[in-house]
Amino acid sequence: MNGRPAVFKRKMSRNEWRDTAAGYLFIAPMLIGSAVLILFPIFASFILSLTDWNFVTGLGGASFVGLGNFIALFQDAVFVKGLTNNFILLLVVPIGLAISLVLAVIINKGVYFKDTFKVIYFMPYISSTVAIALVFQVLFHPTDGPINKLLMSLGIENVPGWIASSDWSLISVMIIIIWTQLGFQTIMYIAALQNIPQQLYEAANVDGASKLYQFFKITVPLVTPTTFLLLIQGLVHTFKVFDLIIVLTEGGPAYSSTIPVLYLYQQAFEELKTGYASAIAVILFLILTLITLLQWIGQKKWVNY
């Protein structure tokens, strides 16, 4: 009558109700697990970040301080140093992706025993991080380590101090991260390369395009979806590097390899400053959310689907 189409709501039958209830029951374990293990801790961290609380004293010992913890954090030289180190650590992502892509191209085209090389490169990724850190403690020993002994045998006098040096400790961590992530990234790139139509390379060869031109104009653009995935994964991983650093350097020397997630652990479980540690967690959450959003917005300009 009034020009609007009539809308009829049909009641759900008993079978439809039963199917709907069954669906919710099937997803209930995941929803409950996500709520308890992910959503609730995030919500609790936001609340606790506004308090001065030591979890040993119980909830009754919590006192509201508002944004006091966040103000104190950015006046904390150790936290600012750790945050700076973490942004420097982000360099491992583009460096690792570039090396992985070159390795993937080489393995995919001109190498025998491809499967063997895949396993060799993938082994560090699935190995225990603690075991890797202990091995590199020996390799990077400033005086008795095999790396420095090799460098000295080659005539290099001023060898790096590696994990014992404030100038080299973060670089040492970056080298290990690149090495451990290399296998996974290479495998992903090999899978992406195998999906590129060979007709594109054949046409480029007919036109006289060089291998370097083909790499930058065909290979790199067509693996951008994989690059985007690995970029997000790599950026998030650099903000979660904990076990490697705590075993390898414990954040030292002189906080040169400290990052916020390690400082969070120290404040929460060594200094027992739960509210202060929660504020660090909130800042990390906001940084990662912002980085992810920027990547999702920016990927429309450079990712070719």
C-alpha positions in Angstrom: 0.0 0.0 0.0 2.8 2.4 0.9 5.0 1.4 -2.0 7.2 -0.9 0.0 7.4 -4.6 -0.8 5.8 -6.9 1.7 8.3 -8.8 3.8 7.1 -12.1 5.2 9.0 -13.7 8.1 8.9 -17.4 8.0 9.3 -19.3 11.3 12.1 -21.7 11.5 11.1 -25.4 11.4 12.1 -27.8 14.1 14.7 -29.3 11.8 16.2 -25.9 11.0 16.4 -25.1 14.8 18.1 -28.5 15.3 20.6 -27.8 12.5 21.3 -24.3 13.9 21.8 -25.6 17.4 24.1 -28.4 16.1 26.2 -25.8 14.2 26.6 -23.7 17.3 27.6 -26.8 19.3 30.3 -27.7 16.8 31.9 -24.2 16.9 31.4 -23.8 20.7 34.8 -25.4 21.7 36.6 -22.9 19.4 34.6 -19.9 20.5 35.0 -20.8 24.2 38.7 -21.5 23.7 39.2 -18.2 21.9 37.2 -16.2 24.5 39.1 -17.7 27.4 42.6 -17.8 25.9 42.6 -14.8 23.7 39.7 -12.3 24.1 39.6 -12.3 27.9 43.4 -11.8 28.4 43.3 -8.9 25.9 40.4 -7.3 27.7 42.1 -7.9 31.1 45.4 -6.4 29.9 43.6 -3.2 28.9 42.0 -2.9 32.4 45.2 -3.9 34.3 47.3 -1.4 32.3 45.3 1.3 34.1 46.3 0.0 37.6 49.3 -0.3 39.8 49.0 -4.0 40.7 51.2 -6.8 41.9 49.5 -10.1 41.2 51.0 -11.6 44.4 48.8 -9.2 46.5 45.6 -10.3 44.9 43.0 -8.1 43.2 42.4 -6.2 46.5 45.9 -4.7 46.1 45.2 -3.0 42.8 45.0 0.8 42.7 43.8 2.8 39.7 46.5 5.0 38.2 44.8 5.9 34.8 47.4 6.6 32.1 50.2 6.7 34.7 51.8 3.5 33.5 51.8 4.7 29.8 53.4 8.0 30.8 56.0 6.2 32.9 56.8 3.8 30.0 57.7 6.5 27.5 59.9 8.1 30.2 61.6 4.7 30.8 64.9 4.6 29.0 65.0 0.8 29.0 61.6 0.5 27.3 62.4 3.2 24.7 65.7 1.4 24.0 63.8 -1.9 23.6 61.2 -0.3 21.3 64.0 1.2 19.2 65.7 -2.2 19.0 62.5 -3.8 17.9 62.0 -1.4 15.0 65.6 -2.1 14.0 64.8 -5.8 14.2 62.1 -5.3 11.6 64.9 -5.1 9.0 65.2 -8.9 9.1 61.9 -9.1 7.3 62.8 -7.5 3.9 66.3 -8.9 4.1 65.1 -12.4 4.7 62.4 -12.2 2.1 64.9 -11.0 -0.6 67.3 -13.8 0.2 64.5 -16.4 0.3 63.2 -15.3 -3.1 66.6 -15.6 -4.7 67.2 -19.0 -3.2 63.7 -20.2 -4.3 64.4 -19.1 -7.9 67.7 -20.9 -7.9 66.4 -24.1 -6.4 63.3 -24.1 -8.5 65.2 -23.8 -11.8 68.7 -24.9 -11.8 69.4 -27.3 -8.9 69.5 -31.0 -8.7 68.1 -32.8 -5.6 65.5 -30.0 -5.0 63.7 -31.9 -2.2 67.0 -32.4 -0.3 67.7 -28.7 -0.4 64.2 -28.0 0.8 64.7 -30.2 3.8 68.1 -28.7 4.6 66.8 -25.2 4.5 63.6 -26.1 6.4 65.4 -27.8 9.3 66.3 -24.6 11.3 62.6 -23.5 11.2 61.4 -26.7 12.9 64.3 -27.0 15.3 64.1 -26.0 19.0 64.8 -22.3 19.4 66.5 -22.9 22.7 68.8 -25.5 21.1 69.6 -23.0 18.3 70.4 -20.3 20.8 72.8 -22.6 22.7 74.6 -23.6 19.5 75.0 -19.9 18.5 76.3 -19.1 21.9 79.2 -21.3 21.1 79.6 -20.1 17.5 79.4 -16.5 18.5 81.8 -16.7 21.5 84.1 -13.6 21.2 87.4 -15.5 21.8 86.9 -19.2 21.5 84.1 -19.3 19.0 84.8 -21.0 15.7 83.5 -18.0 13.7 86.0 -15.6 15.2 88.8 -18.2 15.1 88.1 -18.5 11.4 88.2 -14.7 10.9 91.4 -14.4 12.9 93.0 -17.2 10.8 92.1 -15.1 7.7 94.1 -12.2 9.1 91.3 -10.1 10.6 92.5 -8.7 13.9 89.5 -6.7 15.1 86.9 -9.4 15.1 83.3 -8.7 16.2 82.4 -9.3 19.8 79.0 -10.7 18.7 76.7 -11.5 21.6 79.3 -10.1 24.1 79.3 -6.7 22.4 76.7 -4.0 22.7 77.4 -3.0 19.1 77.0 -6.6 17.7 74.5 -8.3 20.0 71.4 -7.2 18.1 73.0 -7.9 14.8 73.7 -11.4 16.1 70.1 -11.9 16.9 69.1 -10.6 13.5 71.4 -13.1 11.7 69.9 -16.0 13.6 66.3 -14.9 12.9 67.0 -14.6 9.2 68.7 -18.0 9.2 65.8 -19.7 11.1 63.1 -18.2 8.9 64.8 -18.7 5.6 63.6 -22.3 5.1 59.9 -21.6 5.6 60.0 -18.5 3.4 61.9 -20.3 0.7 59.4 -23.2 0.6 56.5 -20.7 0.4 58.2 -18.9 -2.5 59.0 -22.2 -4.4 55.3 -23.0 -4.2 54.4 -19.6 -5.5 56.9 -19.8 -8.4 55.4 -23.1 -9.5 52.1 -21.4 -10.0 53.5 -18.8 -12.5 52.6 -19.7 -16.1 55.7 -20.6 -18.0 54.3 -19.0 -21.1 55.2 -15.6 -19.6 58.9 -16.5 -19.5 58.8 -18.1 -22.9 57.3 -14.9 -24.4 59.9 -12.8 -22.5 62.7 -14.9 -24.0 61.3 -14.5 -27.5 61.2 -10.7 -27.0 64.9 -10.9 -25.8 64.3 -9.9 -22.2 67.2 -10.7 -19.9 66.9 -13.0 -16.9 67.2 -10.0 -14.5 64.4 -8.2 -16.4 62.2 -11.3 -16.1 62.9 -11.6 -12.4 61.9 -8.0 -11.6 59.0 -7.7 -14.1 57.5 -11.2 -14.0 58.7 -13.2 -10.9 58.6 -10.4 -8.3 55.1 -9.0 -9.2 53.5 -12.5 -9.5 54.7 -13.7 -6.1 53.5 -10.6 -4.3 50.5 -12.4 -2.6 53.1 -14.8 -1.0 55.3 -11.8 -0.2 52.4 -10.0 1.5 51.6 -13.1 3.6 55.2 -13.6 4.7 55.6 -9.9 5.3 52.7 -9.9 7.8 53.9 -13.1 9.4 57.5 -11.8 9.7 56.6 -8.4 11.2 54.4 -10.0 13.8 57.2 -12.6 14.6 59.8 -9.9 15.2 57.7 -8.5 18.0 57.4 -11.9 19.6 61.0 -13.0 19.7 61.5 -14.0 23.3 63.0 -17.4 23.8 65.9 -16.8 21.4 67.0 -13.5 23.1 66.5 -14.6 26.7 68.7 -17.7 26.1 71.2 -16.0 23.9 71.8 -12.6 25.5 69.1 -12.1 28.2 68.7 -8.6 26.7 72.2 -7.5 27.2 74.9 -6.4 27.2 73.6 -3.0 28.5 70.1 -3.6 27.1 71.5 -3.6 23.6 69.3 -6.6 22.6 66.3 -5.9 24.8 62.9 -5.7 23.1 59.5 -4.9 24.7 58.3 -8.5 25.0 61.4 -9.4 27.0 61.0 -6.3 29.1 57.4 -7.2 29.7 58.4 -10.6 31.0 61.0 -9.0 33.3 58.6 -6.5 34.7 55.7 -9.0 35.2 57.6 -12.0 36.7 60.8 -10.6 38.0 59.8 -7.1 39.2 56.2 -8.2 39.9 54.8 -5.0 38.3 51.7 -6.5 36.6 50.0 -3.3 35.8 53.2 -1.9 34.2 53.7 -5.1 32.2 50.1 -4.9 31.0 50.7 -1.4 29.7 53.7 -2.8 27.6 51.3 -5.5 26.3 48.7 -2.9 25.3 51.3 -0.8 23.4 52.6 -3.9 21.6 49.0 -4.8 20.7 48.3 -1.4 19.3 51.6 -1.3 17.3 50.9 -4.7 15.7 47.3 -3.7 15.0 48.4 -0.5 13.3 51.1 -2.3 11.3 48.7 -4.9 10.1 46.0 -2.3 9.2 48.6 -0.3 7.2 49.7 -3.4 5.4 46.1 -4.4 4.5 45.4 -0.9 3.2 48.7 -0.6 1.3 48.5 -4.1 -0.2 46.0 -2.9 -2.8 48.7 -0.9 -4.4 51.4 -3.5 -4.8 49.9 -7.0 -4.4 48.8 -8.6 -7.7 46.0 -11.2 -7.1 
